[in-house]
Amino acid sequence: MKRTILMTGAAAVAALALAACGANNNPTAPAGGGGGSTASAAGGSITVGSADFSESQVLGEIYAGAIKAKGITVTTKPNIGSRDVYIKALQDGSIDIVPEYTGSLLTFLKGTAPSQDPDAVYTALKATLPPTLVVLDKSTAQDKNSIVVTKDTQSKYSLKSIADLTAHQADITVAAPPEFQTRQQGLVGLKSEYGFTPANFLPLKGAAVVNALTNGQAQAANIFSTDPSISANGFVTLEDPKLLFGSDNVVPLMRKDKVNDTITAALNAVSAKIDTATLTDLVKQVDVDKKDASAVAKDFLSKNGLG
Amino acid sequence: MLNSIGGWLTDPAHWTGPNGIPQRVLEHLIYSGISLVIAALIAIPLGVIVGHSGRAKWTVSLANSLRAVPSLGLLFAVALWLGPKIASSLAYVIPSVIVLVLLAVPPILSGTYAGIQGVDPAARDAAKGMGMRGGEVLRKVELPCALPLLLSGVRSATLQVIATATIAASISLGGLGRYLIDGLSVSDYAEMASGAILVAALALVMDGILSIVQRTAVSPGLTGKFRNTGDNRPVVTTTARGDASDPASPTDRADDQREALV
């Protein structure tokens, strides 16, 4: 018994020591902060990051390709994680540019987004950004967070808007990425804006969210409005009268110390070419046709004379 | 950072409600417990049969080769396969339990098999010589003699299952893995580290409990606590047995074991 206690003690000490290793830095931040800082001294190299869903990865590859075409060295760090994670990476210099969404980013930073008007959201976002970060021109492409239900659920409860879910909340399980649980544009906002608290919440990622909805484990899900699974499965997007998910235009978010005319011109040219239909098609090529995000990006750039 | 972990663990808000530590520990123990019980129901009888008969040893090798299966990959594969078949959260519970059972079977099976197989043949012979039937030999001699190895198999299975049950969270279930996945998604290092510490602590506590069980359940004749001194020797029974059994087969060691067991 004495030996068991001793071993337990030793293991506990080891666990604490491991925990202490992280005392000075955040191990969840993407690696490569050192490389990023030397590059910023040189001013030559750019790192483009992207979030953990395919649309962001295609956009990241497009940004990277467009900048590379101007003769600037570019590295990519795709699939970093959720907004919480890549904003930190942007602030600590691990990445320099990331594709963003005006309304979602504004809600993330400020707690609310003012209106449905894309320009108003864009202006408010510029005013809210921390001084180290800037957004370039926004594109007209919109990709909002949305709450979708299956056709069956929609007709069963005759749902039109998110507000209609509240009456049936005891029977509704919501599937969404884990961060949805603690966000304003998530369960928090659904409760404060619509008084809707689902019976159960399934924290899932990517295709698993769609699968949970089609397979009936969830009755409602948080899916992006450009997601090809919506039309493929006949999902119904619920109206959002309280504008919780507001207006969301694709916009490049980048570190201010990395901005120069070449990059600005390259990315503004990209944003000018992306609209909602284009974006939906790009996502479809990755999610449905199973093409590689970088190949889809390359194709888009060459078609539009940007790469 | 240590402060923030301490702060997270001591925050009263993290100790109540459906996302609170007691609830998550309970869920973790339920998934682990169900998986271990199922694994034991499969592995112990199988190990006993293989060890007792000496046949079908390939099942042990097969089970051991299953240790190489990557749990997370298998979890997603089973979940994808079962998802369209079951329209409830069982579509996530069943894959998790399957993966954990596969993880727990090899150590329990190997332990049981090795324990039964390693029983001194002389002890078996002695038991038979005393008139025990096959079932009695198994129940009264082989299983008690195999218990130390069997239980250490259960202990290592328990450690592995508790440490791995965190993956259930990656397909939306609860348990302590929730803190790892949710913490990662919002970049909350304190939450993740606290989750990891809780898993490690839970595994150590369960191992401690099982080590006590092991000490109380295993016969003192096998652990060496029982010393075969003159004072302890029950003279009458020894003589009686000596008369009844084949004088050639009981060696000293078998004699010791039999005394401890009977």
Interface residues (C-beta under 8 A of the other chain):
Chain A: M1 T4 I5 T8 A11 A12 A15 L16 A19 A20 G22 A23 N24 N26 P27 T28 A29 G81 S82 D84 V85 K88 T173 A175 P177 P178 E179 Q181 T182 N200 L202 P203 L204 A208 N211 A212 T214 N215 G216 Q217
Chain B: M1 L2 I5 A79 L80 G83 P84 I86 A87 S88 S89 A91 Y92 A169 I171 S172 R178 I181 D182 G183 L184 S185 V186 S187 D188 Y189 M192 A193 A196 I197 A200 A201 L204 D207 G208 S211 I212 R215
